[in-house]
Amino acid sequence: MDRVFQFPFVGGKKCIKADEIIYIETARHKNIFYVGDQTYSIYKKLDEIEEELKGMGFIRIHQSFLVNLRYVDKISSYVLYLSNGQELSVPKARYPAVKKQYMQYIGK
């Protein structure tokens, strides 16, 4: 599952393994990739990125967030806790589906 993607980031093209992307956040018409302690910005729709990463273990938890399930520690009370210490809120409308996908991912 070590798929490598080449993205045309603002600072130039960069190859990134799907497994290394912690999450992607939309902010001011840009998408910011959080990869380890690095961030990369791209002008591309999150829907398009989500389609490219389909089947790679990513979940859309919010209109502005696409998260790699391998970095999720837990989900509770409308909050997704990531292994890097980050906490992302999950809207009430999406919470049941997000929780279900996470439980399937971890095999419960």
Gaussian input, Z-matrix of N, CA and C with variables (Angstrom, degrees):
# hf/3-21g

backbone

0 1
 N
 C     1     B1
 C     2     B2     1     A1
 N     3     B3     2     A2     1     D1
 C     4     B4     3     A3     2     D2
 C     5     B5     4     A4     3     D3
 N     6     B6     5     A5     4     D4
 C     7     B7     6     A6     5     D5
 C     8     B8     7     A7     6     D6
 N     9     B9     8     A8     7     D7
 C    10    B10     9     A9     8     D8
 C    11    B11    10    A10     9     D9
 N    12    B12    11    A11    10    D10
 C    13    B13    12    A12    11    D11
 C    14    B14    13    A13    12    D12
 N    15    B15    14    A14    13    D13
 C    16    B16    15    A15    14    D14
 C    17    B17    16    A16    15    D15
 N    18    B18    17    A17    16    D16
 C    19    B19    18    A18    17    D17
 C    20    B20    19    A19    18    D18
 N    21    B21    20    A20    19    D19
 C    22    B22    21    A21    20    D20
 C    23    B23    22    A22    21    D21
 N    24    B24    23    A23    22    D22
 C    25    B25    24    A24    23    D23
 C    26    B26    25    A25    24    D24
 N    27    B27    26    A26    25    D25
 C    28    B28    27    A27    26    D26
 C    29    B29    28    A28    27    D27
 N    30    B30    29    A29    28    D28
 C    31    B31    30    A30    29    D29
 C    32    B32    31    A31    30    D30
 N    33    B33    32    A32    31    D31
 C    34    B34    33    A33    32    D32
 C    35    B35    34    A34    33    D33
 N    36    B36    35    A35    34    D34
 C    37    B37    36    A36    35    D35
 C    38    B38    37    A37    36    D36
 N    39    B39    38    A38    37    D37
 C    40    B40    39    A39    38    D38
 C    41    B41    40    A40    39    D39
 N    42    B42    41    A41    40    D40
 C    43    B43    42    A42    41    D41
 C    44    B44    43    A43    42    D42
 N    45    B45    44    A44    43    D43
 C    46    B46    45    A45    44    D44
 C    47    B47    46    A46    45    D45
 N    48    B48    47    A47    46    D46
 C    49    B49    48    A48    47    D47
 C    50    B50    49    A49    48    D48
 N    51    B51    50    A50    49    D49
 C    52    B52    51    A51    50    D50
 C    53    B53    52    A52    51    D51
 N    54    B54    53    A53    52    D52
 C    55    B55    54    A54    53    D53
 C    56    B56    55    A55    54    D54
 N    57    B57    56    A56    55    D55
 C    58    B58    57    A57    56    D56
 C    59    B59    58    A58    57    D57
 N    60    B60    59    A59    58    D58
 C    61    B61    60    A60    59    D59
 C    62    B62    61    A61    60    D60
 N    63    B63    62    A62    61    D61
 C    64    B64    63    A63    62    D62
 C    65    B65    64    A64    63    D63
 N    66    B66    65    A65    64    D64
 C    67    B67    66    A66    65    D65
 C    68    B68    67    A67    66    D66
 N    69    B69    68    A68    67    D67
 C    70    B70    69    A69    68    D68
 C    71    B71    70    A70    69    D69
 N    72    B72    71    A71    70    D70
 C    73    B73    72    A72    71    D71
 C    74    B74    73    A73    72    D72
 N    75    B75    74    A74    73    D73
 C    76    B76    75    A75    74    D74
 C    77    B77    76    A76    75    D75
 N    78    B78    77    A77    76    D76
 C    79    B79    78    A78    77    D77
 C    80    B80    79    A79    78    D78
 N    81    B81    80    A80    79    D79
 C    82    B82    81    A81    80    D80
 C    83    B83    82    A82    81    D81
 N    84    B84    83    A83    82    D82
 C    85    B85    84    A84    83    D83
 C    86    B86    85    A85    84    D84
 N    87    B87    86    A86    85    D85
 C    88    B88    87    A87    86    D86
 C    89    B89    88    A88    87    D87
 N    90    B90    89    A89    88    D88
 C    91    B91    90    A90    89    D89
 C    92    B92    91    A91    90    D90
 N    93    B93    92    A92    91    D91
 C    94    B94    93    A93    92    D92
 C    95    B95    94    A94    93    D93
 N    96    B96    95    A95    94    D94
 C    97    B97    96    A96    95    D95
 C    98    B98    97    A97    96    D96
 N    99    B99    98    A98    97    D97
 C   100   B100    99    A99    98    D98
 C   101   B101   100   A100    99    D99
 N   102   B102   101   A101   100   D100
 C   103   B103   102   A102   101   D101
 C   104   B104   103   A103   102   D102
 N   105   B105   104   A104   103   D103
 C   106   B106   105   A105   104   D104
 C   107   B107   106   A106   105   D105
 N   108   B108   107   A107   106   D106
 C   109   B109   108   A108   107   D107
 C   110   B110   109   A109   108   D108
 N   111   B111   110   A110   109   D109
 C   112   B112   111   A111   110   D110
 C   113   B113   112   A112   111   D111
 N   114   B114   113   A113   112   D112
 C   115   B115   114   A114   113   D113
 C   116   B116   115   A115   114   D114
 N   117   B117   116   A116   115   D115
 C   118   B118   117   A117   116   D116
 C   119   B119   118   A118   117   D117
 N   120   B120   119   A119   118   D118
 C   121   B121   120   A120   119   D119
 C   122   B122   121   A121   120   D120
 N   123   B123   122   A122   121   D121
 C   124   B124   123   A123   122   D122
 C   125   B125   124   A124   123   D123
 N   126   B126   125   A125   124   D124
 C   127   B127   126   A126   125   D125
 C   128   B128   127   A127   126   D126
 N   129   B129   128   A128   127   D127
 C   130   B130   129   A129   128   D128
 C   131   B131   130   A130   129   D129
 N   132   B132   131   A131   130   D130
 C   133   B133   132   A132   131   D131
 C   134   B134   133   A133   132   D132
 N   135   B135   134   A134   133   D133
 C   136   B136   135   A135   134   D134
 C   137   B137   136   A136   135   D135
 N   138   B138   137   A137   136   D136
 C   139   B139   138   A138   137   D137
 C   140   B140   139   A139   138   D138
 N   141   B141   140   A140   139   D139
 C   142   B142   141   A141   140   D140
 C   143   B143   142   A142   141   D141
 N   144   B144   143   A143   142   D142
 C   145   B145   144   A144   143   D143
 C   146   B146   145   A145   144   D144
 N   147   B147   146   A146   145   D145
 C   148   B148   147   A147   146   D146
 C   149   B149   148   A148   147   D147
 N   150   B150   149   A149   148   D148
 C   151   B151   150   A150   149   D149
 C   152   B152   151   A151   150   D150
 N   153   B153   152   A152   151   D151
 C   154   B154   153   A153   152   D152
 C   155   B155   154   A154   153   D153
 N   156   B156   155   A155   154   D154
 C   157   B157   156   A156   155   D155
 C   158   B158   157   A157   156   D156
 N   159   B159   158   A158   157   D157
 C   160   B160   159   A159   158   D158
 C   161   B161   160   A160   159   D159
 N   162   B162   161   A161   160   D160
 C   163   B163   162   A162   161   D161
 C   164   B164   163   A163   162   D162
 N   165   B165   164   A164   163   D163
 C   166   B166   165   A165   164   D164
 C   167   B167   166   A166   165   D165
 N   168   B168   167   A167   166   D166
 C   169   B169   168   A168   167   D167
 C   170   B170   169   A169   168   D168
 N   171   B171   170   A170   169   D169
 C   172   B172   171   A171   170   D170
 C   173   B173   172   A172   171   D171
 N   174   B174   173   A173   172   D172
 C   175   B175   174   A174   173   D173
 C   176   B176   175   A175   174   D174
 N   177   B177   176   A176   175   D175
 C   178   B178   177   A177   176   D176
 C   179   B179   178   A178   177   D177
 N   180   B180   179   A179   178   D178
 C   181   B181   180   A180   179   D179
 C   182   B182   181   A181   180   D180
 N   183   B183   182   A182   181   D181
 C   184   B184   183   A183   182   D182
 C   185   B185   184   A184   183   D183
 N   186   B186   185   A185   184   D184
 C   187   B187   186   A186   185   D185
 C   188   B188   187   A187   186   D186
 N   189   B189   188   A188   187   D187
 C   190   B190   189   A189   188   D188
 C   191   B191   190   A190   189   D189
 N   192   B192   191   A191   190   D190
 C   193   B193   192   A192   191   D191
 C   194   B194   193   A193   192   D192
 N   195   B195   194   A194   193   D193
 C   196   B196   195   A195   194   D194
 C   197   B197   196   A196   195   D195
 N   198   B198   197   A197   196   D196
 C   199   B199   198   A198   197   D197
 C   200   B200   199   A199   198   D198
 N   201   B201   200   A200   199   D199
 C   202   B202   201   A201   200   D200
 C   203   B203   202   A202   201   D201
 N   204   B204   203   A203   202   D202
 C   205   B205   204   A204   203   D203
 C   206   B206   205   A205   204   D204
 N   207   B207   206   A206   205   D205
 C   208   B208   207   A207   206   D206
 C   209   B209   208   A208   207   D207
 N   210   B210   209   A209   208   D208
 C   211   B211   210   A210   209   D209
 C   212   B212   211   A211   210   D210
 N   213   B213   212   A212   211   D211
 C   214   B214   213   A213   212   D212
 C   215   B215   214   A214   213   D213
 N   216   B216   215   A215   214   D214
 C   217   B217   216   A216   215   D215
 C   218   B218   217   A217   216   D216
 N   219   B219   218   A218   217   D217
 C   220   B220   219   A219   218   D218
 C   221   B221   220   A220   219   D219
 N   222   B222   221   A221   220   D220
 C   223   B223   222   A222   221   D221
 C   224   B224   223   A223   222   D222
 N   225   B225   224   A224   223   D223
 C   226   B226   225   A225   224   D224
 C   227   B227   226   A226   225   D225
 N   228   B228   227   A227   226   D226
 C   229   B229   228   A228   227   D227
 C   230   B230   229   A229   228   D228
 N   231   B231   230   A230   229   D229
 C   232   B232   231   A231   230   D230
 C   233   B233   232   A232   231   D231
 N   234   B234   233   A233   232   D232
 C   235   B235   234   A234   233   D233
 C   236   B236   235   A235   234   D234
 N   237   B237   236   A236   235   D235
 C   238   B238   237   A237   236   D236
 C   239   B239   238   A238   237   D237
 N   240   B240   239   A239   238   D238
 C   241   B241   240   A240   239   D239
 C   242   B242   241   A241   240   D240
 N   243   B243   242   A242   241   D241
 C   244   B244   243   A243   242   D242
 C   245   B245   244   A244   243   D243
 N   246   B246   245   A245   244   D244
 C   247   B247   246   A246   245   D245
 C   248   B248   247   A247   246   D246
 N   249   B249   248   A248   247   D247
 C   250   B250   249   A249   248   D248
 C   251   B251   250   A250   249   D249
 N   252   B252   251   A251   250   D250
 C   253   B253   252   A252   251   D251
 C   254   B254   253   A253   252   D252
 N   255   B255   254   A254   253   D253
 C   256   B256   255   A255   254   D254
 C   257   B257   256   A256   255   D255
 N   258   B258   257   A257   256   D256
 C   259   B259   258   A258   257   D257
 C   260   B260   259   A259   258   D258
 N   261   B261   260   A260   259   D259
 C   262   B262   261   A261   260   D260
 C   263   B263   262   A262   261   D261
 N   264   B264   263   A263   262   D262
 C   265   B265   264   A264   263   D263
 C   266   B266   265   A265   264   D264
 N   267   B267   266   A266   265   D265
 C   268   B268   267   A267   266   D266
 C   269   B269   268   A268   267   D267
 N   270   B270   269   A269   268   D268
 C   271   B271   270   A270   269   D269
 C   272   B272   271   A271   270   D270
 N   273   B273   272   A272   271   D271
 C   274   B274   273   A273   272   D272
 C   275   B275   274   A274   273   D273
 N   276   B276   275   A275   274   D274
 C   277   B277   276   A276   275   D275
 C   278   B278   277   A277   276   D276
 N   279   B279   278   A278   277   D277
 C   280   B280   279   A279   278   D278
 C   281   B281   280   A280   279   D279
 N   282   B282   281   A281   280   D280
 C   283   B283   282   A282   281   D281
 C   284   B284   283   A283   282   D282
 N   285   B285   284   A284   283   D283
 C   286   B286   285   A285   284   D284
 C   287   B287   286   A286   285   D285
 N   288   B288   287   A287   286   D286
 C   289   B289   288   A288   287   D287
 C   290   B290   289   A289   288   D288
 N   291   B291   290   A290   289   D289
 C   292   B292   291   A291   290   D290
 C   293   B293   292   A292   291   D291
 N   294   B294   293   A293   292   D292
 C   295   B295   294   A294   293   D293
 C   296   B296   295   A295   294   D294
 N   297   B297   296   A296   295   D295
 C   298   B298   297   A297   296   D296
 C   299   B299   298   A298   297   D297
 N   300   B300   299   A299   298   D298
 C   301   B301   300   A300   299   D299
 C   302   B302   301   A301   300   D300
 N   303   B303   302   A302   301   D301
 C   304   B304   303   A303   302   D302
 C   305   B305   304   A304   303   D303
 N   306   B306   305   A305   304   D304
 C   307   B307   306   A306   305   D305
 C   308   B308   307   A307   306   D306
 N   309   B309   308   A308   307   D307
 C   310   B310   309   A309   308   D308
 C   311   B311   310   A310   309   D309
 N   312   B312   311   A311   310   D310
 C   313   B313   312   A312   311   D311
 C   314   B314   313   A313   312   D312
 N   315   B315   314   A314   313   D313
 C   316   B316   315   A315   314   D314
 C   317   B317   316   A316   315   D315
 N   318   B318   317   A317   316   D316
 C   319   B319   318   A318   317   D317
 C   320   B320   319   A319   318   D318
 N   321   B321   320   A320   319   D319
 C   322   B322   321   A321   320   D320
 C   323   B323   322   A322   321   D321

   B1=1.4642
   B2=1.5289
   B3=1.3096
   B4=1.4526
   B5=1.5233
   B6=1.3312
   B7=1.4647
   B8=1.5168
   B9=1.3112
   B10=1.4589
   B11=1.5245
   B12=1.3160
   B13=1.4533
   B14=1.5180
   B15=1.3168
   B16=1.4576
   B17=1.5199
   B18=1.3158
   B19=1.4551
   B20=1.5210
   B21=1.3352
   B22=1.4683
   B23=1.5347
   B24=1.3150
   B25=1.4606
   B26=1.5205
   B27=1.3214
   B28=1.4647
   B29=1.5322
   B30=1.3173
   B31=1.4631
   B32=1.5199
   B33=1.3271
   B34=1.4616
   B35=1.5176
   B36=1.3383
   B37=1.4653
   B38=1.5107
   B39=1.3320
   B40=1.4599
   B41=1.5184
   B42=1.3171
   B43=1.4647
   B44=1.5247
   B45=1.3199
   B46=1.4674
   B47=1.5184
   B48=1.3300
   B49=1.4597
   B50=1.5219
   B51=1.3150
   B52=1.4719
   B53=1.5297
   B54=1.3374
   B55=1.4667
   B56=1.5214
   B57=1.3455
   B58=1.4648
   B59=1.5291
   B60=1.3347
   B61=1.4706
   B62=1.5249
   B63=1.3319
   B64=1.4613
   B65=1.5264
   B66=1.3282
   B67=1.4572
   B68=1.5197
   B69=1.3270
   B70=1.4627
   B71=1.5190
   B72=1.3243
   B73=1.4688
   B74=1.5255
   B75=1.3316
   B76=1.4594
   B77=1.5261
   B78=1.3257
   B79=1.4676
   B80=1.5162
   B81=1.3147
   B82=1.4737
   B83=1.5275
   B84=1.3050
   B85=1.4642
   B86=1.5242
   B87=1.3328
   B88=1.4612
   B89=1.5125
   B90=1.3132
   B91=1.4546
   B92=1.5117
   B93=1.3166
   B94=1.4550
   B95=1.5200
   B96=1.3268
   B97=1.4614
   B98=1.5294
   B99=1.3088
   B100=1.4654
   B101=1.5234
   B102=1.3412
   B103=1.4598
   B104=1.5202
   B105=1.3266
   B106=1.4611
   B107=1.5135
   B108=1.3412
   B109=1.4686
   B110=1.5241
   B111=1.3323
   B112=1.4641
   B113=1.5303
   B114=1.3233
   B115=1.4621
   B116=1.5188
   B117=1.3258
   B118=1.4593
   B119=1.5175
   B120=1.3249
   B121=1.4593
   B122=1.5209
   B123=1.3271
   B124=1.4609
   B125=1.5254
   B126=1.3085
   B127=1.4689
   B128=1.5234
   B129=1.3036
   B130=1.4582
   B131=1.5166
   B132=1.3223
   B133=1.4628
   B134=1.5223
   B135=1.3225
   B136=1.4629
   B137=1.5269
   B138=1.3281
   B139=1.4684
   B140=1.5301
   B141=1.3233
   B142=1.4654
   B143=1.5260
   B144=1.3277
   B145=1.4708
   B146=1.5277
   B147=1.3326
   B148=1.4671
   B149=1.5304
   B150=1.3146
   B151=1.4700
   B152=1.5324
   B153=1.3310
   B154=1.4706
   B155=1.5276
   B156=1.3348
   B157=1.4641
   B158=1.5339
   B159=1.3263
   B160=1.4665
   B161=1.5300
   B162=1.3328
   B163=1.4571
   B164=1.5193
   B165=1.3360
   B166=1.4694
   B167=1.5365
   B168=1.3412
   B169=1.4599
   B170=1.5168
   B171=1.3353
   B172=1.4574
   B173=1.5207
   B174=1.3257
   B175=1.4540
   B176=1.5217
   B177=1.3075
   B178=1.4718
   B179=1.5220
   B180=1.3287
   B181=1.4717
   B182=1.5184
   B183=1.3251
   B184=1.4572
   B185=1.5177
   B186=1.3027
   B187=1.4536
   B188=1.5320
   B189=1.3342
   B190=1.4688
   B191=1.5180
   B192=1.3276
   B193=1.4709
   B194=1.5196
   B195=1.3270
   B196=1.4571
   B197=1.5239
   B198=1.3378
   B199=1.4611
   B200=1.5273
   B201=1.3313
   B202=1.4611
   B203=1.5273
   B204=1.3347
   B205=1.4678
   B206=1.5277
   B207=1.3310
   B208=1.4712
   B209=1.5342
   B210=1.3309
   B211=1.4643
   B212=1.5300
   B213=1.3252
   B214=1.4649
   B215=1.5250
   B216=1.3302
   B217=1.4702
   B218=1.5224
   B219=1.3271
   B220=1.4646
   B221=1.5191
   B222=1.3321
   B223=1.4565
   B224=1.5166
   B225=1.3218
   B226=1.4650
   B227=1.5174
   B228=1.3251
   B229=1.4665
   B230=1.5305
   B231=1.3264
   B232=1.4657
   B233=1.5307
   B234=1.3297
   B235=1.4678
   B236=1.5261
   B237=1.3394
   B238=1.4585
   B239=1.5229
   B240=1.3293
   B241=1.4598
   B242=1.5309
   B243=1.3304
   B244=1.4607
   B245=1.5240
   B246=1.3247
   B247=1.4673
   B248=1.5262
   B249=1.3397
   B250=1.4655
   B251=1.5333
   B252=1.3385
   B253=1.4574
   B254=1.5176
   B255=1.3131
   B256=1.4621
   B257=1.5263
   B258=1.3287
   B259=1.4570
   B260=1.5186
   B261=1.3300
   B262=1.4635
   B263=1.5203
   B264=1.3233
   B265=1.4577
   B266=1.5204
   B267=1.3209
   B268=1.4556
   B269=1.5297
   B270=1.3318
   B271=1.4638
   B272=1.5332
   B273=1.3338
   B274=1.4659
   B275=1.5181
   B276=1.3286
   B277=1.4675
   B278=1.5282
   B279=1.3220
   B280=1.4743
   B281=1.5227
   B282=1.3218
   B283=1.4648
   B284=1.5355
   B285=1.3512
   B286=1.4738
   B287=1.5383
   B288=1.3226
   B289=1.4709
   B290=1.5266
   B291=1.3293
   B292=1.4715
   B293=1.5252
   B294=1.3342
   B295=1.4687
   B296=1.5314
   B297=1.3228
   B298=1.4644
   B299=1.5325
   B300=1.3380
   B301=1.4692
   B302=1.5165
   B303=1.3285
   B304=1.4701
   B305=1.5281
   B306=1.3356
   B307=1.4693
   B308=1.5421
   B309=1.3318
   B310=1.4653
   B311=1.5272
   B312=1.3144
   B313=1.4668
   B314=1.5244
   B315=1.3489
   B316=1.4694
   B317=1.5328
   B318=1.3289
   B319=1.4593
   B320=1.5066
   B321=1.3432
   B322=1.4713
   B323=1.5009
   A1=110.34
   A2=117.17
   A3=121.00
   A4=111.04
   A5=117.37
   A6=121.01
   A7=109.88
   A8=115.66
   A9=121.13
   A10=108.39
   A11=115.73
   A12=121.93
   A13=108.63
   A14=115.64
   A15=119.70
   A16=107.43
   A17=115.57
   A18=121.04
   A19=110.08
   A20=117.25
   A21=120.86
   A22=110.61
   A23=116.30
   A24=121.19
   A25=111.59
   A26=115.50
   A27=121.32
   A28=110.50
   A29=118.05
   A30=121.34
   A31=113.93
   A32=117.97
   A33=121.59
   A34=110.95
   A35=115.76
   A36=120.14
   A37=110.70
   A38=115.12
   A39=120.17
   A40=108.35
   A41=115.80
   A42=121.25
   A43=108.58
   A44=114.83
   A45=120.88
   A46=108.80
   A47=116.40
   A48=120.77
   A49=107.91
   A50=116.24
   A51=121.31
   A52=110.38
   A53=117.17
   A54=121.77
   A55=113.22
   A56=117.15
   A57=119.99
   A58=113.10
   A59=116.79
   A60=120.44
   A61=108.09
   A62=116.53
   A63=120.56
   A64=108.97
   A65=115.66
   A66=120.14
   A67=109.98
   A68=114.49
   A69=122.15
   A70=107.25
   A71=115.72
   A72=121.34
   A73=109.73
   A74=115.81
   A75=120.74
   A76=108.71
   A77=115.64
   A78=121.05
   A79=109.08
   A80=117.07
   A81=122.87
   A82=113.43
   A83=116.97
   A84=124.27
   A85=114.15
   A86=117.10
   A87=121.40
   A88=107.87
   A89=115.87
   A90=120.50
   A91=107.46
   A92=115.48
   A93=121.52
   A94=108.52
   A95=116.05
   A96=122.19
   A97=107.82
   A98=116.83
   A99=121.73
   A100=107.06
   A101=114.75
   A102=121.76
   A103=107.12
   A104=117.06
   A105=120.12
   A106=108.98
   A107=117.29
   A108=119.70
   A109=111.32
   A110=117.23
   A111=122.92
   A112=110.53
   A113=115.78
   A114=120.23
   A115=108.40
   A116=114.78
   A117=121.80
   A118=108.19
   A119=117.40
   A120=121.82
   A121=110.67
   A122=115.10
   A123=120.99
   A124=108.79
   A125=115.99
   A126=120.52
   A127=107.27
   A128=115.98
   A129=122.48
   A130=106.91
   A131=117.55
   A132=120.46
   A133=110.87
   A134=115.83
   A135=120.43
   A136=110.43
   A137=117.33
   A138=120.73
   A139=111.00
   A140=116.80
   A141=121.30
   A142=111.15
   A143=115.75
   A144=120.44
   A145=109.68
   A146=115.91
   A147=120.87
   A148=110.24
   A149=116.36
   A150=121.25
   A151=110.86
   A152=117.05
   A153=121.49
   A154=111.59
   A155=116.18
   A156=121.12
   A157=112.80
   A158=116.52
   A159=121.80
   A160=110.30
   A161=115.97
   A162=120.71
   A163=114.15
   A164=116.47
   A165=121.28
   A166=112.20
   A167=117.53
   A168=120.40
   A169=114.34
   A170=116.67
   A171=120.43
   A172=110.19
   A173=115.76
   A174=121.22
   A175=109.55
   A176=115.90
   A177=121.71
   A178=106.36
   A179=116.63
   A180=119.62
   A181=111.70
   A182=116.51
   A183=121.60
   A184=106.07
   A185=117.19
   A186=121.24
   A187=111.06
   A188=116.51
   A189=121.47
   A190=115.44
   A191=118.77
   A192=120.41
   A193=112.89
   A194=115.17
   A195=123.14
   A196=105.40
   A197=116.72
   A198=121.27
   A199=111.17
   A200=115.83
   A201=122.38
   A202=107.52
   A203=116.89
   A204=121.43
   A205=113.63
   A206=117.40
   A207=118.66
   A208=112.13
   A209=118.09
   A210=121.60
   A211=113.24
   A212=116.90
   A213=120.49
   A214=108.75
   A215=116.51
   A216=121.02
   A217=110.41
   A218=115.89
   A219=120.14
   A220=109.72
   A221=114.17
   A222=120.97
   A223=107.17
   A224=115.95
   A225=119.37
   A226=109.82
   A227=115.57
   A228=122.98
   A229=112.70
   A230=115.50
   A231=122.03
   A232=114.14
   A233=116.35
   A234=121.17
   A235=109.08
   A236=114.83
   A237=122.22
   A238=106.37
   A239=117.29
   A240=121.85
   A241=108.79
   A242=115.56
   A243=120.39
   A244=111.25
   A245=115.68
   A246=121.07
   A247=113.12
   A248=117.85
   A249=120.32
   A250=111.56
   A251=117.18
   A252=121.16
   A253=113.65
   A254=117.02
   A255=121.97
   A256=110.13
   A257=115.85
   A258=121.70
   A259=108.08
   A260=116.75
   A261=121.89
   A262=109.03
   A263=116.35
   A264=117.98
   A265=110.58
   A266=114.85
   A267=122.33
   A268=107.04
   A269=118.28
   A270=120.33
   A271=111.35
   A272=115.91
   A273=121.81
   A274=112.55
   A275=116.81
   A276=120.77
   A277=112.25
   A278=117.86
   A279=121.26
   A280=113.39
   A281=117.20
   A282=121.33
   A283=114.10
   A284=119.14
   A285=118.38
   A286=112.70
   A287=117.41
   A288=120.79
   A289=111.30
   A290=116.10
   A291=120.69
   A292=109.63
   A293=116.47
   A294=120.45
   A295=110.60
   A296=116.19
   A297=121.08
   A298=110.51
   A299=116.76
   A300=120.07
   A301=111.26
   A302=116.81
   A303=120.19
   A304=110.91
   A305=116.75
   A306=121.08
   A307=110.24
   A308=116.69
   A309=119.89
   A310=110.25
   A311=115.82
   A312=121.40
   A313=111.62
   A314=115.88
   A315=118.22
   A316=111.52
   A317=116.23
   A318=120.14
   A319=115.43
   A320=117.56
   A321=119.98
   A322=109.73
   D1=17.48
   D2=-178.03
   D3=-84.56
   D4=58.46
   D5=-179.04
   D6=-74.02
   D7=134.80
   D8=178.79
   D9=-107.26
   D10=132.67
   D11=179.58
   D12=-117.03
   D13=142.89
   D14=174.48
   D15=-107.50
   D16=120.88
   D17=-179.07
   D18=-114.38
   D19=140.68
   D20=177.12
   D21=-84.47
   D22=77.60
   D23=-178.28
   D24=-70.17
   D25=165.66
   D26=-179.45
   D27=-56.93
   D28=-38.71
   D29=-179.05
   D30=-86.13
   D31=7.92
   D32=-178.48
   D33=120.63
   D34=169.18
   D35=-179.05
   D36=-68.95
   D37=144.00
   D38=-179.52
   D39=-146.52
   D40=139.13
   D41=175.84
   D42=-94.91
   D43=129.48
   D44=-179.09
   D45=-133.49
   D46=137.70
   D47=174.40
   D48=-77.05
   D49=136.81
   D50=179.59
   D51=-55.39
   D52=-38.45
   D53=-178.11
   D54=-65.26
   D55=-19.92
   D56=-177.52
   D57=-89.31
   D58=-11.50
   D59=179.68
   D60=-79.65
   D61=119.51
   D62=179.42
   D63=-78.38
   D64=-54.57
   D65=173.75
   D66=-160.85
   D67=167.50
   D68=179.85
   D69=-126.56
   D70=131.90
   D71=-177.07
   D72=-124.29
   D73=137.39
   D74=175.51
   D75=-89.91
   D76=130.96
   D77=177.06
   D78=-150.36
   D79=121.26
   D80=177.75
   D81=50.62
   D82=56.26
   D83=176.29
   D84=66.54
   D85=7.48
   D86=177.12
   D87=-118.19
   D88=156.41
   D89=170.21
   D90=-111.49
   D91=132.11
   D92=-178.76
   D93=-107.74
   D94=120.93
   D95=177.42
   D96=-89.79
   D97=127.99
   D98=174.59
   D99=-102.04
   D100=110.49
   D101=-176.05
   D102=-126.00
   D103=105.42
   D104=-174.19
   D105=59.37
   D106=-127.16
   D107=177.57
   D108=-99.76
   D109=13.45
   D110=179.16
   D111=-104.26
   D112=154.75
   D113=171.11
   D114=-129.96
   D115=145.98
   D116=178.97
   D117=-133.58
   D118=137.48
   D119=-179.34
   D120=-107.26
   D121=146.68
   D122=-179.79
   D123=-145.42
   D124=144.10
   D125=173.69
   D126=-96.95
   D127=93.32
   D128=-178.62
   D129=-160.46
   D130=147.17
   D131=-179.18
   D132=-69.87
   D133=140.11
   D134=179.33
   D135=-61.53
   D136=-33.57
   D137=176.79
   D138=-58.75
   D139=-40.73
   D140=-179.99
   D141=-67.90
   D142=-41.81
   D143=178.61
   D144=-64.93
   D145=-42.49
   D146=178.79
   D147=-58.79
   D148=-41.28
   D149=179.23
   D150=-64.59
   D151=-41.42
   D152=178.94
   D153=-63.73
   D154=-35.37
   D155=-175.69
   D156=-94.81
   D157=9.29
   D158=-178.83
   D159=-56.84
   D160=135.95
   D161=179.15
   D162=79.74
   D163=7.04
   D164=-178.16
   D165=-103.59
   D166=7.27
   D167=179.02
   D168=89.30
   D169=24.62
   D170=177.43
   D171=-101.70
   D172=148.97
   D173=-179.44
   D174=-134.37
   D175=137.76
   D176=178.29
   D177=-88.11
   D178=105.37
   D179=-176.65
   D180=-92.90
   D181=-11.15
   D182=-171.97
   D183=-164.24
   D184=160.48
   D185=177.91
   D186=-54.28
   D187=-31.32
   D188=-175.00
   D189=-108.48
   D190=5.88
   D191=-176.40
   D192=-133.63
   D193=131.34
   D194=172.55
   D195=-121.91
   D196=119.55
   D197=-170.82
   D198=-117.38
   D199=139.67
   D200=174.76
   D201=-81.46
   D202=117.83
   D203=-175.96
   D204=-60.38
   D205=-24.83
   D206=-178.77
   D207=-66.53
   D208=-18.07
   D209=179.79
   D210=-100.31
   D211=6.24
   D212=179.54
   D213=-87.56
   D214=123.18
   D215=176.56
   D216=-83.35
   D217=-45.69
   D218=179.12
   D219=-163.89
   D220=168.06
   D221=175.98
   D222=-136.54
   D223=126.41
   D224=176.63
   D225=-161.77
   D226=149.25
   D227=178.14
   D228=49.20
   D229=47.27
   D230=176.59
   D231=64.11
   D232=23.37
   D233=177.75
   D234=-129.97
   D235=135.43
   D236=175.83
   D237=-102.62
   D238=124.15
   D239=-179.11
   D240=-102.64
   D241=122.78
   D242=-178.91
   D243=-98.08
   D244=156.68
   D245=-177.51
   D246=-66.09
   D247=-15.48
   D248=178.01
   D249=-90.75
   D250=7.41
   D251=178.02
   D252=93.51
   D253=-10.03
   D254=-179.78
   D255=-71.28
   D256=144.04
   D257=175.45
   D258=-122.46
   D259=126.30
   D260=-179.38
   D261=-118.83
   D262=133.08
   D263=-179.80
   D264=-81.89
   D265=144.41
   D266=179.59
   D267=-111.96
   D268=123.07
   D269=-179.87
   D270=-60.73
   D271=147.33
   D272=-179.77
   D273=-51.62
   D274=-41.66
   D275=-177.33
   D276=-63.32
   D277=-33.86
   D278=-177.62
   D279=-94.20
   D280=-15.28
   D281=-171.58
   D282=-53.58
   D283=-51.02
   D284=-178.09
   D285=-58.42
   D286=-42.40
   D287=-179.27
   D288=-68.04
   D289=-40.51
   D290=179.87
   D291=-64.90
   D292=-45.33
   D293=-179.52
   D294=-62.69
   D295=-41.30
   D296=179.73
   D297=-62.57
   D298=-46.30
   D299=179.41
   D300=-62.98
   D301=-39.28
   D302=178.49
   D303=-64.20
   D304=-44.34
   D305=-179.81
   D306=-62.73
   D307=-38.97
   D308=176.85
   D309=-64.74
   D310=-40.09
   D311=-178.88
   D312=-62.22
   D313=-43.12
   D314=-178.11
   D315=-86.05
   D316=-1.24
   D317=174.21
   D318=83.01
   D319=30.91
   D320=177.61
   D321=-111.55

